[in-house]
Amino acid sequence: MGVDIYLLPKGGSDETLTHDFYEFKITTRGGGRFDISGGGFETQPGAIALIKDDEPHRLRRILDDLVILVIWKK
């Protein structure tokens, strides 16, 4: 199991990623658009996303500096 903090600046975005493990992403500060597979949602503090293995996901349209707690299990 791993835990990390992921930071994205206002106006930023990240690449579309896939992993061979599940992960939880918990937004602790900021906001933006979280795309997961064919759907997604606007994220804000307190939002939790479960990303299944091999599920494409990315963050974009970052409105404020974004801080996300990431927990995963291989």
Phi and psi restraints in degrees (range 20) as a CNS / XPLOR table:
assign (resid 1 and name C) (resid 2 and name N)
       (resid 2 and name CA) (resid 2 and name C) 1.0 -134.5 20.0 2
assign (resid 2 and name N) (resid 2 and name CA)
       (resid 2 and name C) (resid 3 and name N) 1.0 155.1 20.0 2
assign (resid 2 and name C) (resid 3 and name N)
       (resid 3 and name CA) (resid 3 and name C) 1.0 -136.9 20.0 2
assign (resid 3 and name N) (resid 3 and name CA)
       (resid 3 and name C) (resid 4 and name N) 1.0 138.5 20.0 2
assign (resid 3 and name C) (resid 4 and name N)
       (resid 4 and name CA) (resid 4 and name C) 1.0 -152.3 20.0 2
assign (resid 4 and name N) (resid 4 and name CA)
       (resid 4 and name C) (resid 5 and name N) 1.0 165.2 20.0 2
assign (resid 4 and name C) (resid 5 and name N)
       (resid 5 and name CA) (resid 5 and name C) 1.0 -111.2 20.0 2
assign (resid 5 and name N) (resid 5 and name CA)
       (resid 5 and name C) (resid 6 and name N) 1.0 131.7 20.0 2
assign (resid 5 and name C) (resid 6 and name N)
       (resid 6 and name CA) (resid 6 and name C) 1.0 -114.8 20.0 2
assign (resid 6 and name N) (resid 6 and name CA)
       (resid 6 and name C) (resid 7 and name N) 1.0 127.2 20.0 2
assign (resid 6 and name C) (resid 7 and name N)
       (resid 7 and name CA) (resid 7 and name C) 1.0 -118.1 20.0 2
assign (resid 7 and name N) (resid 7 and name CA)
       (resid 7 and name C) (resid 8 and name N) 1.0 133.6 20.0 2
assign (resid 7 and name C) (resid 8 and name N)
       (resid 8 and name CA) (resid 8 and name C) 1.0 -132.5 20.0 2
assign (resid 8 and name N) (resid 8 and name CA)
       (resid 8 and name C) (resid 9 and name N) 1.0 133.3 20.0 2
assign (resid 8 and name C) (resid 9 and name N)
       (resid 9 and name CA) (resid 9 and name C) 1.0 -77.7 20.0 2
assign (resid 9 and name N) (resid 9 and name CA)
       (resid 9 and name C) (resid 10 and name N) 1.0 158.3 20.0 2
assign (resid 9 and name C) (resid 10 and name N)
       (resid 10 and name CA) (resid 10 and name C) 1.0 -50.6 20.0 2
assign (resid 10 and name N) (resid 10 and name CA)
       (resid 10 and name C) (resid 11 and name N) 1.0 133.3 20.0 2
assign (resid 10 and name C) (resid 11 and name N)
       (resid 11 and name CA) (resid 11 and name C) 1.0 84.2 20.0 2
assign (resid 11 and name N) (resid 11 and name CA)
       (resid 11 and name C) (resid 12 and name N) 1.0 -5.8 20.0 2
assign (resid 11 and name C) (resid 12 and name N)
       (resid 12 and name CA) (resid 12 and name C) 1.0 -86.1 20.0 2
assign (resid 12 and name N) (resid 12 and name CA)
       (resid 12 and name C) (resid 13 and name N) 1.0 -178.1 20.0 2
assign (resid 12 and name C) (resid 13 and name N)
       (resid 13 and name CA) (resid 13 and name C) 1.0 -160.9 20.0 2
assign (resid 13 and name N) (resid 13 and name CA)
       (resid 13 and name C) (resid 14 and name N) 1.0 170.0 20.0 2
assign (resid 13 and name C) (resid 14 and name N)
       (resid 14 and name CA) (resid 14 and name C) 1.0 -126.0 20.0 2
assign (resid 14 and name N) (resid 14 and name CA)
       (resid 14 and name C) (resid 15 and name N) 1.0 173.6 20.0 2
assign (resid 14 and name C) (resid 15 and name N)
       (resid 15 and name CA) (resid 15 and name C) 1.0 -76.7 20.0 2
assign (resid 15 and name N) (resid 15 and name CA)
       (resid 15 and name C) (resid 16 and name N) 1.0 158.0 20.0 2
assign (resid 15 and name C) (resid 16 and name N)
       (resid 16 and name CA) (resid 16 and name C) 1.0 -71.1 20.0 2
assign (resid 16 and name N) (resid 16 and name CA)
       (resid 16 and name C) (resid 17 and name N) 1.0 127.4 20.0 2
assign (resid 16 and name C) (resid 17 and name N)
       (resid 17 and name CA) (resid 17 and name C) 1.0 -121.3 20.0 2
assign (resid 17 and name N) (resid 17 and name CA)
       (resid 17 and name C) (resid 18 and name N) 1.0 155.7 20.0 2
assign (resid 17 and name C) (resid 18 and name N)
       (resid 18 and name CA) (resid 18 and name C) 1.0 -137.2 20.0 2
assign (resid 18 and name N) (resid 18 and name CA)
       (resid 18 and name C) (resid 19 and name N) 1.0 152.4 20.0 2
assign (resid 18 and name C) (resid 19 and name N)
       (resid 19 and name CA) (resid 19 and name C) 1.0 -136.0 20.0 2
assign (resid 19 and name N) (resid 19 and name CA)
       (resid 19 and name C) (resid 20 and name N) 1.0 162.7 20.0 2
assign (resid 19 and name C) (resid 20 and name N)
       (resid 20 and name CA) (resid 20 and name C) 1.0 -97.4 20.0 2
assign (resid 20 and name N) (resid 20 and name CA)
       (resid 20 and name C) (resid 21 and name N) 1.0 33.1 20.0 2
assign (resid 20 and name C) (resid 21 and name N)
       (resid 21 and name CA) (resid 21 and name C) 1.0 -152.4 20.0 2
assign (resid 21 and name N) (resid 21 and name CA)
       (resid 21 and name C) (resid 22 and name N) 1.0 162.2 20.0 2
assign (resid 21 and name C) (resid 22 and name N)
       (resid 22 and name CA) (resid 22 and name C) 1.0 -82.4 20.0 2
assign (resid 22 and name N) (resid 22 and name CA)
       (resid 22 and name C) (resid 23 and name N) 1.0 151.2 20.0 2
assign (resid 22 and name C) (resid 23 and name N)
       (resid 23 and name CA) (resid 23 and name C) 1.0 -148.8 20.0 2
assign (resid 23 and name N) (resid 23 and name CA)
       (resid 23 and name C) (resid 24 and name N) 1.0 149.7 20.0 2
assign (resid 23 and name C) (resid 24 and name N)
       (resid 24 and name CA) (resid 24 and name C) 1.0 -105.0 20.0 2
assign (resid 24 and name N) (resid 24 and name CA)
       (resid 24 and name C) (resid 25 and name N) 1.0 139.2 20.0 2
assign (resid 24 and name C) (resid 25 and name N)
       (resid 25 and name CA) (resid 25 and name C) 1.0 -124.4 20.0 2
assign (resid 25 and name N) (resid 25 and name CA)
       (resid 25 and name C) (resid 26 and name N) 1.0 123.3 20.0 2
assign (resid 25 and name C) (resid 26 and name N)
       (resid 26 and name CA) (resid 26 and name C) 1.0 -117.1 20.0 2
assign (resid 26 and name N) (resid 26 and name CA)
       (resid 26 and name C) (resid 27 and name N) 1.0 117.0 20.0 2
assign (resid 26 and name C) (resid 27 and name N)
       (resid 27 and name CA) (resid 27 and name C) 1.0 -76.2 20.0 2
assign (resid 27 and name N) (resid 27 and name CA)
       (resid 27 and name C) (resid 28 and name N) 1.0 123.9 20.0 2
assign (resid 27 and name C) (resid 28 and name N)
       (resid 28 and name CA) (resid 28 and name C) 1.0 -107.4 20.0 2
assign (resid 28 and name N) (resid 28 and name CA)
       (resid 28 and name C) (resid 29 and name N) 1.0 -21.5 20.0 2
assign (resid 28 and name C) (resid 29 and name N)
       (resid 29 and name CA) (resid 29 and name C) 1.0 -156.6 20.0 2
assign (resid 29 and name N) (resid 29 and name CA)
       (resid 29 and name C) (resid 30 and name N) 1.0 146.0 20.0 2
assign (resid 29 and name C) (resid 30 and name N)
       (resid 30 and name CA) (resid 30 and name C) 1.0 88.7 20.0 2
assign (resid 30 and name N) (resid 30 and name CA)
       (resid 30 and name C) (resid 31 and name N) 1.0 -166.4 20.0 2
assign (resid 30 and name C) (resid 31 and name N)
       (resid 31 and name CA) (resid 31 and name C) 1.0 -164.0 20.0 2
assign (resid 31 and name N) (resid 31 and name CA)
       (resid 31 and name C) (resid 32 and name N) 1.0 163.7 20.0 2
assign (resid 31 and name C) (resid 32 and name N)
       (resid 32 and name CA) (resid 32 and name C) 1.0 171.8 20.0 2
assign (resid 32 and name N) (resid 32 and name CA)
       (resid 32 and name C) (resid 33 and name N) 1.0 -166.6 20.0 2
assign (resid 32 and name C) (resid 33 and name N)
       (resid 33 and name CA) (resid 33 and name C) 1.0 -105.0 20.0 2
assign (resid 33 and name N) (resid 33 and name CA)
       (resid 33 and name C) (resid 34 and name N) 1.0 127.6 20.0 2
assign (resid 33 and name C) (resid 34 and name N)
       (resid 34 and name CA) (resid 34 and name C) 1.0 -110.2 20.0 2
assign (resid 34 and name N) (resid 34 and name CA)
       (resid 34 and name C) (resid 35 and name N) 1.0 111.2 20.0 2
assign (resid 34 and name C) (resid 35 and name N)
       (resid 35 and name CA) (resid 35 and name C) 1.0 -95.9 20.0 2
assign (resid 35 and name N) (resid 35 and name CA)
       (resid 35 and name C) (resid 36 and name N) 1.0 128.2 20.0 2
assign (resid 35 and name C) (resid 36 and name N)
       (resid 36 and name CA) (resid 36 and name C) 1.0 -132.6 20.0 2
assign (resid 36 and name N) (resid 36 and name CA)
       (resid 36 and name C) (resid 37 and name N) 1.0 120.4 20.0 2
assign (resid 36 and name C) (resid 37 and name N)
       (resid 37 and name CA) (resid 37 and name C) 1.0 49.5 20.0 2
assign (resid 37 and name N) (resid 37 and name CA)
       (resid 37 and name C) (resid 38 and name N) 1.0 -124.1 20.0 2
assign (resid 37 and name C) (resid 38 and name N)
       (resid 38 and name CA) (resid 38 and name C) 1.0 -91.0 20.0 2
assign (resid 38 and name N) (resid 38 and name CA)
       (resid 38 and name C) (resid 39 and name N) 1.0 2.4 20.0 2
assign (resid 38 and name C) (resid 39 and name N)
       (resid 39 and name CA) (resid 39 and name C) 1.0 -129.2 20.0 2
assign (resid 39 and name N) (resid 39 and name CA)
       (resid 39 and name C) (resid 40 and name N) 1.0 -154.4 20.0 2
assign (resid 39 and name C) (resid 40 and name N)
       (resid 40 and name CA) (resid 40 and name C) 1.0 155.3 20.0 2
assign (resid 40 and name N) (resid 40 and name CA)
       (resid 40 and name C) (resid 41 and name N) 1.0 -172.2 20.0 2
assign (resid 40 and name C) (resid 41 and name N)
       (resid 41 and name CA) (resid 41 and name C) 1.0 -161.0 20.0 2
assign (resid 41 and name N) (resid 41 and name CA)
       (resid 41 and name C) (resid 42 and name N) 1.0 162.8 20.0 2
assign (resid 41 and name C) (resid 42 and name N)
       (resid 42 and name CA) (resid 42 and name C) 1.0 -80.3 20.0 2
assign (resid 42 and name N) (resid 42 and name CA)
       (resid 42 and name C) (resid 43 and name N) 1.0 123.8 20.0 2
assign (resid 42 and name C) (resid 43 and name N)
       (resid 43 and name CA) (resid 43 and name C) 1.0 -96.8 20.0 2
assign (resid 43 and name N) (resid 43 and name CA)
       (resid 43 and name C) (resid 44 and name N) 1.0 151.2 20.0 2
assign (resid 43 and name C) (resid 44 and name N)
       (resid 44 and name CA) (resid 44 and name C) 1.0 -152.3 20.0 2
assign (resid 44 and name N) (resid 44 and name CA)
       (resid 44 and name C) (resid 45 and name N) 1.0 169.5 20.0 2
assign (resid 44 and name C) (resid 45 and name N)
       (resid 45 and name CA) (resid 45 and name C) 1.0 -53.6 20.0 2
assign (resid 45 and name N) (resid 45 and name CA)
       (resid 45 and name C) (resid 46 and name N) 1.0 131.9 20.0 2
assign (resid 45 and name C) (resid 46 and name N)
       (resid 46 and name CA) (resid 46 and name C) 1.0 97.4 20.0 2
assign (resid 46 and name N) (resid 46 and name CA)
       (resid 46 and name C) (resid 47 and name N) 1.0 -14.9 20.0 2
assign (resid 46 and name C) (resid 47 and name N)
       (resid 47 and name CA) (resid 47 and name C) 1.0 -71.5 20.0 2
assign (resid 47 and name N) (resid 47 and name CA)
       (resid 47 and name C) (resid 48 and name N) 1.0 140.8 20.0 2
assign (resid 47 and name C) (resid 48 and name N)
       (resid 48 and name CA) (resid 48 and name C) 1.0 -124.8 20.0 2
assign (resid 48 and name N) (resid 48 and name CA)
       (resid 48 and name C) (resid 49 and name N) 1.0 133.0 20.0 2
assign (resid 48 and name C) (resid 49 and name N)
       (resid 49 and name CA) (resid 49 and name C) 1.0 -121.5 20.0 2
assign (resid 49 and name N) (resid 49 and name CA)
       (resid 49 and name C) (resid 50 and name N) 1.0 136.5 20.0 2
assign (resid 49 and name C) (resid 50 and name N)
       (resid 50 and name CA) (resid 50 and name C) 1.0 -105.7 20.0 2
assign (resid 50 and name N) (resid 50 and name CA)
       (resid 50 and name C) (resid 51 and name N) 1.0 121.9 20.0 2
assign (resid 50 and name C) (resid 51 and name N)
       (resid 51 and name CA) (resid 51 and name C) 1.0 -111.0 20.0 2
assign (resid 51 and name N) (resid 51 and name CA)
       (resid 51 and name C) (resid 52 and name N) 1.0 120.2 20.0 2
assign (resid 51 and name C) (resid 52 and name N)
       (resid 52 and name CA) (resid 52 and name C) 1.0 -79.8 20.0 2
assign (resid 52 and name N) (resid 52 and name CA)
       (resid 52 and name C) (resid 53 and name N) 1.0 163.6 20.0 2
assign (resid 52 and name C) (resid 53 and name N)
       (resid 53 and name CA) (resid 53 and name C) 1.0 -60.1 20.0 2
assign (resid 53 and name N) (resid 53 and name CA)
       (resid 53 and name C) (resid 54 and name N) 1.0 141.8 20.0 2
assign (resid 53 and name C) (resid 54 and name N)
       (resid 54 and name CA) (resid 54 and name C) 1.0 62.1 20.0 2
assign (resid 54 and name N) (resid 54 and name CA)
       (resid 54 and name C) (resid 55 and name N) 1.0 20.3 20.0 2
assign (resid 54 and name C) (resid 55 and name N)
       (resid 55 and name CA) (resid 55 and name C) 1.0 -95.8 20.0 2
assign (resid 55 and name N) (resid 55 and name CA)
       (resid 55 and name C) (resid 56 and name N) 1.0 118.1 20.0 2
assign (resid 55 and name C) (resid 56 and name N)
       (resid 56 and name CA) (resid 56 and name C) 1.0 -65.2 20.0 2
assign (resid 56 and name N) (resid 56 and name CA)
       (resid 56 and name C) (resid 57 and name N) 1.0 138.6 20.0 2
assign (resid 56 and name C) (resid 57 and name N)
       (resid 57 and name CA) (resid 57 and name C) 1.0 -153.7 20.0 2
assign (resid 57 and name N) (resid 57 and name CA)
       (resid 57 and name C) (resid 58 and name N) 1.0 154.7 20.0 2
assign (resid 57 and name C) (resid 58 and name N)
       (resid 58 and name CA) (resid 58 and name C) 1.0 -162.7 20.0 2
assign (resid 58 and name N) (resid 58 and name CA)
       (resid 58 and name C) (resid 59 and name N) 1.0 161.9 20.0 2
assign (resid 58 and name C) (resid 59 and name N)
       (resid 59 and name CA) (resid 59 and name C) 1.0 -113.2 20.0 2
assign (resid 59 and name N) (resid 59 and name CA)
       (resid 59 and name C) (resid 60 and name N) 1.0 139.8 20.0 2
assign (resid 59 and name C) (resid 60 and name N)
       (resid 60 and name CA) (resid 60 and name C) 1.0 -151.7 20.0 2
assign (resid 60 and name N) (resid 60 and name CA)
       (resid 60 and name C) (resid 61 and name N) 1.0 178.9 20.0 2
assign (resid 60 and name C) (resid 61 and name N)
       (resid 61 and name CA) (resid 61 and name C) 1.0 47.5 20.0 2
assign (resid 61 and name N) (resid 61 and name CA)
       (resid 61 and name C) (resid 62 and name N) 1.0 52.0 20.0 2
assign (resid 61 and name C) (resid 62 and name N)
       (resid 62 and name CA) (resid 62 and name C) 1.0 -71.3 20.0 2
assign (resid 62 and name N) (resid 62 and name CA)
       (resid 62 and name C) (resid 63 and name N) 1.0 116.1 20.0 2
assign (resid 62 and name C) (resid 63 and name N)
       (resid 63 and name CA) (resid 63 and name C) 1.0 -83.6 20.0 2
assign (resid 63 and name N) (resid 63 and name CA)
       (resid 63 and name C) (resid 64 and name N) 1.0 -35.7 20.0 2
assign (resid 63 and name C) (resid 64 and name N)
       (resid 64 and name CA) (resid 64 and name C) 1.0 -139.2 20.0 2
assign (resid 64 and name N) (resid 64 and name CA)
       (resid 64 and name C) (resid 65 and name N) 1.0 162.0 20.0 2
assign (resid 64 and name C) (resid 65 and name N)
       (resid 65 and name CA) (resid 65 and name C) 1.0 -48.3 20.0 2
assign (resid 65 and name N) (resid 65 and name CA)
       (resid 65 and name C) (resid 66 and name N) 1.0 128.0 20.0 2
assign (resid 65 and name C) (resid 66 and name N)
       (resid 66 and name CA) (resid 66 and name C) 1.0 -107.6 20.0 2
assign (resid 66 and name N) (resid 66 and name CA)
       (resid 66 and name C) (resid 67 and name N) 1.0 130.5 20.0 2
assign (resid 66 and name C) (resid 67 and name N)
       (resid 67 and name CA) (resid 67 and name C) 1.0 -123.7 20.0 2
assign (resid 67 and name N) (resid 67 and name CA)
       (resid 67 and name C) (resid 68 and name N) 1.0 124.3 20.0 2
assign (resid 67 and name C) (resid 68 and name N)
       (resid 68 and name CA) (resid 68 and name C) 1.0 -128.4 20.0 2
assign (resid 68 and name N) (resid 68 and name CA)
       (resid 68 and name C) (resid 69 and name N) 1.0 132.4 20.0 2
assign (resid 68 and name C) (resid 69 and name N)
       (resid 69 and name CA) (resid 69 and name C) 1.0 -87.8 20.0 2
assign (resid 69 and name N) (resid 69 and name CA)
       (resid 69 and name C) (resid 70 and name N) 1.0 125.6 20.0 2
assign (resid 69 and name C) (resid 70 and name N)
       (resid 70 and name CA) (resid 70 and name C) 1.0 -115.1 20.0 2
assign (resid 70 and name N) (resid 70 and name CA)
       (resid 70 and name C) (resid 71 and name N) 1.0 128.8 20.0 2
assign (resid 70 and name C) (resid 71 and name N)
       (resid 71 and name CA) (resid 71 and name C) 1.0 -126.0 20.0 2
assign (resid 71 and name N) (resid 71 and name CA)
       (resid 71 and name C) (resid 72 and name N) 1.0 128.4 20.0 2
assign (resid 71 and name C) (resid 72 and name N)
       (resid 72 and name CA) (resid 72 and name C) 1.0 -138.2 20.0 2
assign (resid 72 and name N) (resid 72 and name CA)
       (resid 72 and name C) (resid 73 and name N) 1.0 160.0 20.0 2
assign (resid 72 and name C) (resid 73 and name N)
       (resid 73 and name CA) (resid 73 and name C) 1.0 -136.7 20.0 2
assign (resid 73 and name N) (resid 73 and name CA)
       (resid 73 and name C) (resid 74 and name N) 1.0 124.1 20.0 2
